[in-house]
Amino acid sequence: MKPAIFLLVPIMCALPVVAEERCQYLEDQVDQANKAMASIFADGITDNSAPRETNRQIKELNQKIKQQTAIQLAIAEGCDTSSFLPNDMGSYITPALECATEQLKGNYKAASCEMSNWTRSEEE
């Protein structure tokens, strides 16, 4: 038995089979991390707790590591990473703040909190 092989098999099986799909999947992972970082930022707007701020910073760092990992995998797969936008949480700050506002009102299942519906705001 070779334990290293068993560790790599689940990672490779988790990615879609076709190369273009793998590249799109990895780009989506980078984008999802941007949404998560925007949400983490928005959650801390009205909170002045130092321990919770530390936890938010750890969560944000974890998202940045997730982005770096996805980008490194994309490069290894030969994907064009020019369309990947790491550390671009600002593009999702408006929907993140809308969600945080709804949650402050007690509406934790608001449609504005569904990250899959969030669209990137383009700078002009």
N, C-alpha and C positions, 0 to 999 in steps of 0.2 A: 504494500500500500504506500502510495505517495501522497502525504497530506497536502502538499502544495497544490496538486492538481484538484483536489476536492475543494480547496478554497477558491480557485479560479473559476470552476464550472458554474457556481451560482451567479457570479458576477457577469459572466458572459451570457448566461441564459436569461438574465434579467433584461438585457438590451434586445430590441427588436432585431430580426434577422437581416433585413435588407440594409445596405450601407447608408442609403439616403435617409431611411427611417431612423437609423441609429444617430445620424448627425442631427436630424430634426428633434429627436428625443433629447439629446444632450443640450441643444439650444433651448428647448423648452424648460429643461432643468435650471439653466442659468436664469431664464425669465421668471420662473416660479420663485427662485430665491430672491429676485428683485422685489416681487410682490410681497414676499414674507418680510423682507427688511423694511419695506414701506409700512406694513402693518405693525411691525414691532416699534417703529418710530412713532406712529400715530397713537399707539397704546400708551406711550409714555408722556404725551403732551401735558396731561393734567396731573401727572403723578410726580411728587417730589421726594419719593422714598429712595434713599441711596441703595439699600439692598436690592430693590426691584430694578433700579437702573443698572446695577451690576449684572443682574440676570438678563436684562434686555441686551446689554453689550455682549454677553456670552452668546445669546441666541443669534445676534447679528453676525458675530464672528463665525459661528457655525455655518451660517448661510454663505458667508464669503468663502469658507473652506469648501462647501458644496459646489460653489461656482468654479473655484480653481480646479477641483477634481474633474468636473464635467468638461472644462476647457482642455485640461491635459489629456483626458480620454479622447476628446474630439480631435486633438492634434495627432494623437497616436493612431486614430482611425483614418487620418488623412482628410478630415472635414475642413471646409473653408470656414474659418472662425471669424471672418471679417464682420459678419452680421451679429455675432454674439455681443451682448452689451452688459458686461459685468459691472457691478456697483452702480446700477442705474435705477435706484429705488425712487428717485425724484420723478420719474415718468409715471409712477403709480401713486404718488402722494395724495392726489385729489380723491380717488376712490377709497384709499386707506383712511383718510380723515373723515369722509362721509360715513364709513363703517364705524369708526371710533365714536363719532357723534351719535349714531343710532344706538350703539351699545351703552353710551352714557345715559341715554333715555330709557334703557332697560330692554330695548329691542335687540336681543342677541341673535335672532334668526332673520335679520333684515336681508333683503335681496342684495343690498349694497355690500354686504359682507361676503358674498360668494365670489371668491377670487377668480374663478373661471370666467366671470362676466367682466372683469376689470379690463379696460383697454388702455394702451399706452398713450399718454398725452405727448404729442410731438411738439418740440420747440420750433418756433417760427423765426 
